[in-house]
């Protein structure tokens, strides 16, 4: 049951990423826990009817999940939610809430099944909790292989069948076999079109397919997402960001590549004239260095690789996390078999940490191919590639006189472009550079700009070559050492960020453009609440387009979680008459389970994000760490239960042990991550396991011990405690991104530590007394 539930959540994330955008992924956790909490309330309300028959209802709840999982998704795909219209249409927030409630329905059934099991076998809670968490870990693995390589609709059929199999396992053989057969028929019988993701009509893939004659040349599914190559002979794609208006060459007809419905990049046809690549701002560094050794990070569809070869690079190393991209088109990374090109599958920062080579030029591709949108509010894992620490690592791999080039989209007014400039200046200062402005140059076209970060101060020859390049192509320079600068917001911002008034500028600028760091790796987050009223007031003049709707989904989800949790879970629970009370009454018991729910998820979410920096690709890193986290917590629940049964007084110290280990992990993680970063993946994975396992093992015990105490002191309180814990988990899952975004990972862990210590105080007097046989 637990494996099916976790797999369902991960399949939902894939479904929502394709149908809408990836910003909804974290909300899946919140709605899942909302379903668990609502089931706890329902069980508590039904306590009088359950009596000693809780176990008999388990198969019904499990089978109900099998029915609801594909049905809820099929209906959700037809909800006309448009997140892009949210700043203008308040009704869209209502549709978002309806989506959350709809997709939570199957997890109400899951929560009911788990709650019924705990209620039926209360004294055996630690072993049941172990099975729960180990099953969840198995569901994470299954969601990657094989489900991750299948369309989400097929994945939904499989997880639905899992619900029926769980029901069958709890029934006598003959009835169980019949239920399993019925589940197989129902799962296979769902009409295929009902479960096919329907990309928003505003996504790039939908717009591309609307062109006359457009057709999909190739597509594939993997845990990294849905990949599609689209071409239209009648209205061909021509993608050349920042192309000079004086360019004599022509952009050839291209094939568009889309990941999860969003534009990834373009493929040039074999044998096409690629002279246009010399008319882009990203060609600027080739005017400064001849025959450079080039490293391209986030190679995507290979435009930077083809550009490097065009400009005479002596060698090119291309790093791309999704190896399928290079196989979509012949020559994406240069002529097949070109000895100058080496292609590596992996994440850019992990590759740089492991590499010992030096390069004359490191090119970071446009965010289309590297990090979506430079890592939005929930994209911490991708954002690790653009922090001050990351840029410092890139600079450390440059040969003497080498250059780092980062191409970015321009925004009006400047936001992410200014933040990346500030981050580059911070990276130089961290390396001991006293005048970072002498190492920076910003080349601007009409819609993109290339930021050059030099290992040594730019020479007079470098500056002259850049000025000549700009004059030739009609580009200007918001920042160029010693040159007259444009008098616009971007140029003014660059001057302020390099001047003595930097602090005042960062605090008063309408958008948050302070440097991104590994503790707050949100390069795309520039939203400030104090600017929102002005932007909304200017909606009719385009101000609404400047509202960061992706960020606003975070507080909207947190508000929805708070209201739904209070209305659907806490309010009904508060009116229950639960019979005999544990020794100290309900207030401290409730505080204990609420503190555990908040603290557990704050630590889990933060740990998953941080370890993605060590393990490389954010998806596989998150899956690996989540599986290890759940498995170790499950083992810790059972082992802790056995040890506490022999030493009951130790129960109160279980939350204190979690708090101490969390502090220790927080203290050593940065140093250990830096030390392990250059080792092979297997060594880094072993190091991550060694870091995570003790804390995860300890975190499995407190909740199981609390339920066992209630099972012996006041069994009717078990669903109530389950509901409180799930409600707090809803709040934590929805609020953790906000806390990390504004306070950083360290502040999030600090809050979790305080909550575990509060749980230890609340446990005094009743938790230990409920452990003895």
N, C-alpha and C positions, 0 to 999 in steps of 0.2 A: 504494500500500500504506500509506504513512504517513498520507495523508488519511483513508483508511478507519479506521485505528487511532485517530486522534484523534477522529474523529466518533463512533466506537464508545464511547470513554470518556465523551464529553459526553452521548450518548444514555443511557448507563448512569446518569449523575448524575441525569437527569430521571426515569428509571425508579425509582431508589432513593428519590428524594425523594417520589414519589407512593406507592410501596408501603410505605415506612417513613417516615423523616424525613430532612431535608436534612443532618443531621450526618454522613452517610456519604459525602458528596460527595468530601471530600479523600482518603478512603480509596481511592477509585477510582484516583487517581494512584499510590498505593503498590502496589496489586495489579497495575496495568499494568506498572510497572517490575519487579515480581517476575516477571511473565511474560517480560519481556525478558531478565532475568538468568538465569532457568531455561533459556531457549533457548540462551544463550551456553554454559552448562554442557553442554547436550546436544550442541551442535556441537563443543565441545572434546573430548567423549568419542568422538564419531564422526569425529575428524580422520583417523584412519588409513583409514577407508572412503571419505571424501570425496575425498581426493587432489586432482586437478585437475578434479573434476566438481561442484564446489559450485554453480555456476550452474545445473546441470540440475535441482537439487532446488528451486529457487526457486518454480516454478509450483505444485509440490505443497504447499509451505508456504502460499502465498497462497490456494490453493483450500481448504485446511484451515481457514483463518480464516473463509472464507465459509460453511463448514458449521457451525463451532463458535459463531460470534457469536450467532445466534438460538437455537441449541440450549442454550447455557449460560444465557442469560437466561431461557428458558422453564422450565428446571429450577430456577433460582434463585428464581423467583417462587413456587415451591411448597415452599421450605424454610420450616419453621414457626418462623422466628426472631421473637422478641418482645423488642425492646430494653428495654421497660418492666419486664420481669421479670428483667433481667440482675442487679440487686443481690441478688435472692433465689435465683435459679436459676443455679448455676455452669455448667450445661449449655448455657445460651444463648451463652456465650462460645465454646464449641466449634462451635455452629451458625454463629456469626459467622465464625469461621475457615474453616469449610467454604464459606461464601458467597464469601469472598475468593478461595479457591483455585479455586472453580468459575468465577467470572467472570474469573479470570486466564488460564484455558485458551486462549481465542481469542488472547490477547496473547502466549502462548508461540509460537503459529504466526507471529504478526507478527514477533516478535523473531527467530525462525528465518529468516524470509524476508530480513530486513534483514541479519542476520549472514552469511547465505550470499552476499548481494550484496557485502558488504565483503570477505569471504574470497576470492571469485572475482575481484574487481577491486581488490586491495589498493593498488597504486600510485595508483589513481584515487580514493582515499578522499575528498579534499576536495570533488570535484564530486558524488560520491555523497552525502556528508553534506549538501551544499547541497540536493540534491533531496529528501533525507529531511526536512529542516527546512522547506523551502518547501511540501512536500506536507502536513506537519503543520499549517502555517499555513492552507492551503486547507481542511483538514478542520475547523478551528475555525470558519471562515467558513461552511462548508456546514452545520455543526451548528446555526447560528442561522437561516440562510435557504438552502434551504427547510426543512431537517429540523426546525428548532425549532418550526415551525407545524404539524407533523404529530404524531400520537400516537407514543409511543416504539416501538410495535410496527412501524409503518411505517418509522420511522427505522432500526430493526434490519434490515429487509429491504434497505434501500438500502445500508447499510454492508456487509452480507453480499455483495451484488452487486459492491461495489467490490473485494472480495477476488478474486472470479472474474475480473473485468476485469483486475486486476493480473496474474493467472496467464496470461490470454489474451494480454496484451501481450508476455509473455516467450516465447511459442511461435510457431512458423510459422503463417502466416495461416489455413490450413485447420483445423489443430488448435485454434488460438486462437479461431476463430469458434465451433467446437463447444463449447469450454469456456465461452465467454461465453453461448451459448444455454442450456447446462445450468444455469449460475448463475442466469440469469433465471427459468428454470422452477422451480428449487429455492427461490429467494427469494420468488417469488410464491406458491408452493405451501404455504408454512407456514400451518397453521390459525390463523385470526385470534385465537380465544380463548386460544391458548397464549401469545401475546405481549401480552395486555392487562394493564396493571398491576393488581395486586390490593392495594388499600389495607389496611393492618393493621386488624383488627377493632376495635382500640383508638383508631383515628383518628376525628376528629370527623365526617368525612363518612360513614364506615361506621355510626356510631351514629345519625346523622340519618336515613339510609336505612332503618334498622331500625324507625323509627316507623311505626305503621299508616297506610297511605295515602300515604306519602311518595313523591314523584316528582321527577325532575330536570327543572326548567323550562327550563334553558339550560346549555350548557357549551361550552367552547372550549379550544384548545391554542395556546400561543405560547411563545417562548423564556422568558417570565416564569413559565410554569407552566400547569398545568391549572386552569381556573376552572369552578366548577359552582354553580348556584343551585338550592336544594332547598326544597320546601314540603310541608307535611303538613296538610291541612284537618282531619284528625281529632285530631292532637296538634300544634297549631301551635307554632312557635318564638316565644318572648317573651324578647328579650335586652335587658336594661337594667342594665349593670354598676353596682353600688353604689346601686341604687334605694332611696330613703328608705322605711322601713317605714311612714311616716305619709303617703305620697303619696296624694292623693285621686284622681288619674287612674289609668287602666288602660293597660297596655302592649298595643298592638294585635297581632293575629296578624302574624307577620313571615315574610319569606323569608330563609333562611340562605345565605350565600355562603361558599364553601370554595376555598382555593387549595392545590393539591397535597394535598387531603384534610384539611387543617387549617383550623379555623374562621377566617374573615377578618372577618366582621361580619354585620349584619342590615340588610335593607331594609324600611322601613315602607310599607304599602300607600298608594296615592294617596288623598288626602282624609282620612286617618286623623287622629284627635285626637293631637297630639304633646305635650300638656301634661306627660306623664311626663318629658320631657327637662329640665324645670325642677326635677326632684326628684333630680338626679344631682349628685355632687360637682363634676363638670366645669362646672356652671352657676354656681359660686361667683364667678368673675370678673365676671359680668354684674351682680352686685350692687354692684360697685365702679366700673364705668364705663358710662355711658349712650351708646347708639348708637355703639358702637366700630367702628373699621375693623379687621377681623379677617383674620388669615392662619391657615389650617388646614393643617398639615403632616402628610402621610400621611393624606389625607382618607378613604381606604378606601371603605366603603359609605356615607359621608356623614353619620353621626349628628352629628358636631360641626358640620357645615355647617348641617344642619336646626336644630340647637339654636341656632346663632348667629342665624339668621333669626327663630326663635321669640322670641328675646330682644331683637329690634329692632336688630340690627347694621346700620349704614349701608351697609357693603359687606363682601363676603366673597371672599377669594381662596383657592381650594382647590387644593392641590398633591397629586397622586397619581401614582405611578410607572406604574401599570397602567391605561391608559385604558379597558380593557374593563369595569372595575368599574362606572363610571358609566353604561354603556350597558345594564347588566343590568336596571335597574328605572327606571321613570318617576319623576322627582322625587327621585332619590338625592341630588342636590345642589340641592334646592329646586325650586320650580315651574319647568317648562321655559320658557326665555326670560326668567327673572327678571333684570332689569338689574343687580341688586345683586351677582350672583354671577359670578365669572370662574374658570374651571377651567383648570389648567395640568398637562400631563403631564410629569413629571420627578421627580428625587430632591430631597427637601426641602433638604438643605444646599446643593446646587448651585444651587437656585432662590434661596435666601437670599443666596448669594454674588453672584449676578448681579443681584439686585433693588436698586433705589435708592429704593423706596417705604418709608414709615414706617407702622407699624401701632400701634393702641392695645392690641391683644391678639393674641398669637401662641399658638394652641392646637396642642399636639402630641398627636395621637390616641393612643388605647390601643395598646400594642404589637401587638395582634392585626392591626391594619391598617397598622402602620408598619414594624416590624422583626421580625415573628414573635414571638420571645421576648426582645426587647431584645438581640438579637445574641448568640448563644451562643458557645461556645468556638471555633467555626470561622466565626463571622459577623462578621469584622472589618469587612467592607465596609458592612454595615448598621449596625454599632456606631458608625461615624463620625458618625452623626446624633445621638449621645447623649454625646459626649465633652465635657470642659470647654471645649475650643476651639469645638465646635459650639454649645454653649449661649451662649458669649460672642458668637458671630456673631448668634445670634437676639436677644440683648439689644441688640446694636448696631443692629438694625433697628426697635427700639421707638421710638415717639414719646415725648416727655417725659411722665412719669407712666405709661408703658405697662406691661403685664403679660405675662409668659410663663407659660403654664399647661401642665403635663405631668401627664397622668393615667396611673396605673400600678396594676397588680395588687398587692394586699397579700400578704405571705408571713409565715408563722409557723414559726420565729422570723424576724425581719426580715433580709432579705439584699439583693436587688436594690433594694428600696425605700430602704434606708439608703444604698446605693451611689449611687443617683441623687441623693439629698439631699446627700451629700458632694461629688458632682460639681458640683451647682449652687452650693454654697458656694465651691468652688474657682474656678468661672467668675467669680463676683462678685469674689473676691479678686484674680484676674488683671486685672480692670478697675479696680483701685485701691480697692475698697470695704473699709474697715477693720472694719466690723461687719456681716458678711453676714446675721446673724440678724435684723436689722431689715428686711431685704428679702425674707424668706422667710415663707411660711405653708403649713401642711400640713393639708388638710381631709380627714378620714377617714370613710368609710362602713364597712359591714360586710365588703366584699371589695375595694374599690378606694380609692385616695386621690388627690387632686389637689394637686400641688405648685405653689404660686404663687411666682414669682420676679419681684420688682418692680424697675423701672429706678431708682426712687427709694425711700427708706425708706417703708414703709407708714404712712400717716397715722392719726391717731386715728379719723377718720371711716371709713377703710378697715377698721380693726380692729373697730369697733363693728358695721359692716355684716356682717363675716364672722361675728362672734359671733351676731348675729341670724339669719343664714342657718343656722348650725349648730343653734341652738335650735329653729328652725322645722322642720328636717328630721331632727333627732336625730343629727346628725354631731358628732364631736368633733375636737380639734386636738392631734395629737402635737407640733406646734410652732406657736405663735402668739406674736409678741412681746408681752411684758408680761402674758400671761394665765396663770392656773394650768394646769398641764399634767398630762395623765394619767400615772400611774405604771406604765408598761408598758415592754417592751423597745424598742419603736419610739421612744417619747418619750425614754427614757433615752439611746438611741443618738443622737438628734438633739441632745440637750444636750451629749453628749460630743464630737460632731463640731464643735460650735461653741465649745467651751470650750478651756481651756489644756491639758487632758489628751488632746487629739485623737491625738497620736502614740502614746501608750500604749494608747489604746482600739483604734486600727487594728491594732496589733501583737498584741493579746491577744484580740480578738473572735474567736469560733469560725469566722467566715466572713470572706472577703476583701472588704472594702467600701471600699477606698481609691478615690479618684476615678479615673474612666476618662479617658484622654488619647488624643491621636492616635497616640502611640507604642504604646499598649496599649489599643485601643478595644473592650475586651471587657466591656461593661456587665453582661452576665448572668453572667460568670464570678465566682463567689464561693466556689468550692471550696477547702478547705484539707485537706491530707493528714492533719494531726494530728487533725482532727475525725472522720476516717473510722472508726477503730475504735469510737469512742463511738456513732456513728450505726448501724453494723452491729450492735453489741451490743444496741441498742434497736429492732431490726427488728420485734419482736413488739409494740412499743408505738408504731409509726409512724415510727421513726427511719429506716427504709430509704427512705421516701418523700422524705427530705431529701437523699439521695445524688444528686449531679449525674451521672446516667448519661451524659448527652451529653458531659460532660468526660471521664468514665472511658473512653469510646470512644477518646480520643486516646492515652493510655498503652497501652491494650489493643492498638490498631492498631500502635503503635511496637514493642511487645513481640512481636507476631505477625510484623511485618516483620523484626525482628532474628533471631528463631528460624528463620523460613522462609528468610530470605536466607542465614543461616549453614548451615542444613541442606540446602537444595536447590541452593545455588550454591557457597558457599565450600568446604564439606567435599569435594564431588566434585572441584572444581578443584584442591584441595591434593594430591590423589593422582595427578594426571596427570603423565605424562612427555612434556614438550612439545618435546623435541628441542633444536636449537641455541638458545642463549640470546642476547639482546642484550648488548651490551658490558658492562653493569654488573650483570647478573643480574636475577633476578625481583623482589627485595624493593623496589627503588627504582621499578621499572616499575609494580609493583602499587600502591605508595603514590601514584604519580602519578595513576593512573586512579581510585583511590578518592577522593583529594582533589578531583579534578575533579567526580566524581559528587556528592559532598556539597556542594561550593561552588556548583555550577551551580544546583541546585534550591533551596538556601537563598536565593540571590539572586532567582531567578525567582519563587518564592512570595511573598516579601516585596515585590518590586516590583509584582506584580500587585495586591496588597492596597492598597499605598500609592497607586497611580495611580487606583484606583477612587474615591478622594476627589476627584481632579481631574476625572475624566470623568463623574461622576454615577452613573447606575444601575450597581450592582455587576456585574450579569450582562454588560451590553454593554461595560462598562469592562474587565472581565476578558477577554472575548473579543477586544476590539480590541487590548489590550496583549499578550495571548498571541500573537495572530496576528503583530503587529509584531515581538515578541520572537523568535519562531521564524524569521520571514522574514529579519530582519536577521542573526540568528546563522547562517542558511544562507548568505547572501551573504558574511558574514565568513569562513566556513570556506573557501569557494572562493578569495576574494580573498587571504586570509592564506596559503593554500597556494601560490598563484602567487608572492607576494612572498617568502615564506620559501625557495622553491626557488631564488631568485636571491640571497638573503641568509641562508644556513642558520644562521648564528650567532644570528640574531634569534629562533629558535624558543624558546629557553629563556626569553626575555623576554615571550613571549605571556601566560603566567599573571600576570606582574607587571603588565602593562598592564591586565588585567582588574581586579586588586586596586586599582590606582590610580584607574581610572574609577569603581569601586564606591564608593570613599571620596569622590570628587568628587561623585558623584550623591547620596550620603547628606548631604553638606554643603549642597547647594544646593536639594534637593527641597522642604523646608518653605517657604523663602522664595519659590521659584518657584510653588509651589502656591498660596500666599496671593495672590501677584500676579496669577496667571492666573484665580483663582477667579471673579472677576466678569465675565470675558469670555464672548462667545458660545461655544457648544459647538465650532464649527469651530476657533476660535482655541485653545481648551483642548486639543483633540485634536492640533493641530499642535504645541503646546507639549509635550504628553506624548511625542509622537514624537521631538521634538528632544532631550528628556531621555533617553529610553530607547535610541534608535538607536545612539549610539556604544558604550555598554556592551554591548548585545546583539551588535553587530557584532564586538566584540573577543572575546566569549565563545564565538563559533563556531569559533575557530581552534584552541585547545589540544587538544581531543579529536581533531579530524581530523588534526592534526600527529602526535599520538602513535600513531594507527593507521597512518599512512603510514610512520612510522619502523619500526614492527614489521613492516609488509609488506615492507620492504627488508632488515631484519636477521633476523627470525625469524617468517615467516608463520604457522606453527602457533599462535603466541601470540595471534593476533587474537581468536578466540572467547573465550579466557581473559580478555583485557583488557576485551572487551565485557561479559563476565559480572561482572567486578569493578566496572566503572563502573555497571552497572545495579544491582548489589547496594547500592552506596553511594547511588545515587539513590533506591532503596527506603527506605533509612534516613532520608535527608534529607526525602523527601516525607512520611514518617510523623512525623518528629521536628520539622520546621520549625514546625508550629502550636504544639507544646509550648514550643519555645524562645521564640517570639514572645509566647506567652501569659504566660510567667513573666519573661522578660528584656526584652521589647519588640522592636520592629523594628530598632532601632539595634544591639542586642546580636546579633541574627540576622545582620545584614550584617557586623558586626565578626568574627563567627566565620567567615563565608564568605571574608572578606578574608584571614584567617590561613590558611585552607585553600589558597587560590590561591598564597599565598607559599610554603607547604609544597610545593605541586606544582612550583613553580619550582626549589626546592632539589633535589627528587627527579629533575628532568629533566636536571640537569647531567651531561654526559659521554655521553649516549646519544641525546637527542632531536635535537640539532642534527646529529649525524653521520648520522642517518637521513633527512635532507631533501635532500641534494645529489643531482642526477640520477645 
